[in-house]
């Protein structure tokens, strides 16, 4: 029957006590003990945290592996530390390895204090037997494993609570955002309809102005609904990466034409590309979400008749999209939070928007295995750069 291997770190400055424990270890039958002996606390901490190979006093002449120790046998009186401070210092530096305290003092009060400070057991040297030592080591390991599982369970519960709090905050922000964003276009529609109903003699040109306002308000509400549905899919993990054959250059040209029409002549969107594009595999829906949101932002936050540059660079294994504008820019203090849901830059909050666009873009980029960055200077403009792999499998690399 194969013996269980137990890796022991003995922290003992007395050669005679260390020799005694060594002799006791040699008589163990059920376990194979691999022991490292050090005389100072600093050595014990360094070895416990080290991943290097160790020179070991191995009781059965088996090469010691650089795994962590299963248990520490520790004398409290060492050259560089004394008393309970020894235990406290070690536990603070190495909290995940169980400690059995060794002492020559038959002091019950000290034993209780040691247990309170995190020791798993307390042994009086002149009362140690083979059975008692092995039992103390085995129980210390088992208790530490139970404590570690309890800590893991507690951490999982804590993370779940934090997640629930974040979701509750997200829901509150969502309700506030939807209420605000829907109220404005609905007010516009109601006002326009009231005017049209009560002014029968209105000329055709003026009537068309109000119809256009209704149309714009409806389009805004439809866009808002699309963003809400996207958010719902992403929060319920239903948003997926589905690559398919795509001619990326033609696709980007079509997006440019659509966005130029939406800009209604108020902005000049300039598309350029470099590199060759054979048929590649990308997720058209995700790419569309990324590019339309970034170009829409550039249009929204740029002055009338300004230029917006949409550049595509194709390399061997990736596509680089760059959207550059001459807009209001983003304050440096806001840039770190821009991709958070509902977050809006401080200089953009008077402009209509939901704070969902860049959060959606970030999720799409992540699903596509890419990365996004931006460079911005307030009152000068913003450049957003998205890098996506051309043949991403959808799995973590």
N, C-alpha and C positions, 0 to 999 in steps of 0.2 A: 504494500500500500504506500503510495507516494505521500511524503510528509508535506504539511503546509509550511510555506516559507514566510517567515516574519522578519521584517527588516527593522532592526533596533538601533537607535542612537543612544549611547550611554554617555552622559555628561557627568563626569566624576573626576575630581582632582586628586583623590587618594589612590595611589598605585595598589595598595593592599586591598582596598574595597573593590577596585576594578578587577583585580585578580580573583577575588572571592566570587564575584558575579560571573566571571568567565568560567570558573570551575562549575558553578551551578548550571550554567547554560549547557555545558558539555554533557550533562546527564539528562537533558530533556529527550523524550522519546517520541512524542506525538508531533513535535514541531521542529523544523529546521530553522535555526536562528542565524541570521547574518547581522553581525554587530560592528558598528563603528564607534570607537572610543575617542572622546575629546575631553580636555580638562578645563576649558573656559566657555563661558556663555557666548562670547562673540564668535567662537569657532562653531558652536552648535547652531547659531542663527545662520551663519554663512553657509554651512553645509546643508542645512534644511532648505535654504533658498536656492542652492546651487544645482545646476543640471550637469555638472562635470562628473567624469568617472572618479571614483573614490578608491583610496587604498584601504582595504578592509581587513579586519581581523575576522575571517570567515571560519566558523567553527567546523564546517564540513568541507572546506577547500573547494567551494563553488565560486566561480567568478561573480562578483557582485555587480548587479545592473544599476544604472543611474536612475532608478525609480525613487519616488519620495519614500521617506521612512514611514513605517506603519505605527510606530510608537516611540516615545522618548522616555528614557529613565533618567531622572534629573536629581542630582544632589543640590540642595539649596545654598550650600556654603561653598562658593567658588572664588578663585583669585580675583575675578573682575566683577563679582556680584555676590550679594548675600541676602539670605532670608527670602521672604515672599517677593521682594523686588526682582529676584532672579526669575521666578515663575511669571510674574507680570510682564517683564520685558520680553521673555520668549513668546508668550501667548499673543502679545501685541504685534510681534514681528511675524509669527507663524501660527495663525489661529486655527489651522485645519489639521494639525497633527496632535493626537492625544498625548498627554503627559502623565506619567506616574512619578510622583515625588519620592525621593529616597532621602532618609535622614538618620542620623544616629541618635536623635532625640525622641524619646517615647512621650510625645507631647500631643494630647488629644486636641487641645485648643488650636495648636498650629496646624494639625491635620484638617480641622474644620475650615480654617482660614484658607488653606491651600485648595480645598475642594471648592470653596466659594469663589476663588480666583480663577477657576477653570481647570484645575487638575482632575483627572479621572479617578485617581486612587492615590493612596499614601502608604508607603511601606517603611517599616523600621528595619534598618540593615541587619542588626543582630537577631532579628526574628524571621528573616526571609527563609523560606523553604522552596524546593523546586515547585511543588504543587501551588504554593501561594503566589510565587512569582509568575508562573505561567498563567494561572487564573487571573491575576491582576492585569497582565498584558492583554490576554484575550478579551476580558470584559471591558478594558479601556478602549480597545479597538471597536468593539461592538457598540458601546455607548456613544463613541464619537461618530460612528456611521449613522446612528439613529438621530443624533443632534444635527448632523449635516443634512439629513433628509428633512428634518423639521425646518431647518433654515431655508432649504430650497423651497419647501412648501409655503413657508411664510413669504418668501420673495415672490413666488408665483401669485399668491393671494394679493400681495402689495401691488404688483404690476397690473393685475386684473382690476383692482380698485382704481388705480391711476387711469387705466384705459376707460373704465366706466365714467370717471369724472370728466375725462377728455371728451367722451361721446356726449355726455350731458351738456357740456359747454358748447360742443359743436351743434347740438340740436337747438340750443338757445340762440346761438348766433345765426343759425339757419332760419329759424322762425323770424327773427328780427330783420334779417336781410331780405327774405321773401316778402314780408309785410311792406317793407320800405320800397323795394324795387318794383313790386306789382302796383303799389298805390299810385305812383307817378304816371305810368302809361294808362292806367285805368281812368285816372282823373282827366288825362288828355283826351281819351276817347269819349268820355261822358260829356266833357265841355264841347268838343267838336260836334257831337251829335245834337246836343241842345241848340247850338247856334244854327246848324243846318236845318233843324226842324222849325225853328222860330223865325227864320229869315228866308221866306219864299222868293223874295225879289232879288236875292243875291246873284251877282253876275257869275258866269261860268268860271272865270279865272280864280275868283275868290273861293268858290266852292271847291275847286281842285286843290287849293292850298289846305283846306281843312281835311279833305279826303287823304291827302298825302300825310298829314299829321296822324290821322287814324292808322294809316298803313305803317308808318314808322313805329307807332306805339305797339301795334300788333307784332311787328317783326322783333321788337325788343322783348316782348313777352315770350315769343316763341324761342328766342335765343336763351332767355332765362330758364325756360322749361328744359331746354336741351342741357344746360349746365347742371340743373338740379338732377336730371336723370343720370347724367354722367357721374355726379357726386354719389348718387345712390348706388350705382353699379360698383364704383370703386370701394365704397365703404362696406359693401356686402361681398367683396371679393369676386364679383361677377365680371369685372373688366378683364379681358384676356388678350394675350398676344397671339395674333393669327396671321402669320406671314403668307404672302401669295406673290406670284410674279408681278413685277411693277416696272414700268418705264419711268424712272424717277424724273428725268428732265422734262418729259411731256407733262407729267403730273404737276410739277412745279410751275410750268408755264400756264396750265389751266387754272391753278390756284391764283396766280398773279392776275389773270384776266378777271376772275370772279371778284377778287378783292379790289381791283381797280374800279370795277363797276360799282361796288358798294361804296367806294370812296367818293363817287359822284363828282369826279373832277376836282375835288378839294385837295387831293394829294397826288403825287406822281410816284408810282411804284415801279422801280427799275429792277428787272431780273437779269442776272448774269450767271453763267456757269463755266466751270473749267473742268477738264477731264472727260474721259469717255464713259459712257453708261451702257453696258450690256444689260440684258434682262436680269434683274436682281430680285431677291425675296425680302420684302418688308411688309409691315402691316399698314395698309392704306388708310384705315380709319384712324389709327394712332398718329400717323404722319400728318394727316389732314387736321386733326385736332391741334397738334403742335404748331404747325405753320400758320393756320388761320388765326389762332389766338395771338401769336406773336406779332403777326402783321396787323391785326386789329388793334392791338395795344399801340403799335407804332403810329397807326393812323389817328387813334383817339387822342394821344398825348403830344401830337406834333402840330405846329402852326399851319394855317391854310397855305396852300400852294408850295409846301415844302417837299423835299425828296425823301423817299424811303428806299433803301437799297436792300434787295433780297438776293444774296449771293449763295451759290451752291458750288462746292468743290468736291469732286469725286476722286478719291484715292483708291489704292488697290483693295483695301479691306474696310473702308468706311466712307460715309458721306458727312460733309461738314456744311451745316446751314448757318448763315450769318444774316441777321436782320438788324439793320442800322438805321436810326432815325435822327432827326434834328430837333427833337422835342424838349420837354421840360426837364428831362433827366430824373434821376432818383437820388435822394439824399443818401450819403454813405451810411448813416446810422440805420436806414431802412433796408439796405440791400440784403443783410443777412437773414431777414424774415420774409422776404418777398414770396417764397414758394410755400408759405404756410396758408392753409385754407382760411379764407375771409380776410387775410391781411392786405392792407392797402397802404401805399407809401403816404407819408404825411402831406406831401404837396399835391396828392391826387384825390383827396377825399371829397373835394367839392365837385369833382367830375363824376358823372354817372358811371357806376360799375358795381360788381358784386364781390370782388376779391377772390373769385373762383378760378379765373383764367390761368394764372401762372401755376396755381396748385394742380390744375388739370394737366398743364404742360409737363410739369415735373413728374407726375405719375405716368404719363405716356412715355416720356423719355426713359424712365426706370424700367418700364415693361419692355421697352425695346433694347434694353441692355446698353443704353447710352449715357451721356453726361451733358450737363448744361451749365453754362457760366455766363456772366454778363460783365460789361464794363460800362460805367455810366458816370456822367458829370452833370451836376445840376445846371439847368439853363443852357446846356450845350447839346446833350443827346445821349442816347443809349445804344449799345450794341449787344445783342444776345447771340451767343454761339452755342449751337447744338451739334454734338458729334454722335453719330449712330453707326453701328456696325452694319455692313451690307448683307451679311448672311448669318444673322444671329439665330441660334437654335431655340432660344427661349429658356435655356437652362443656365444656371450659374456656371461661369467659367472657372 
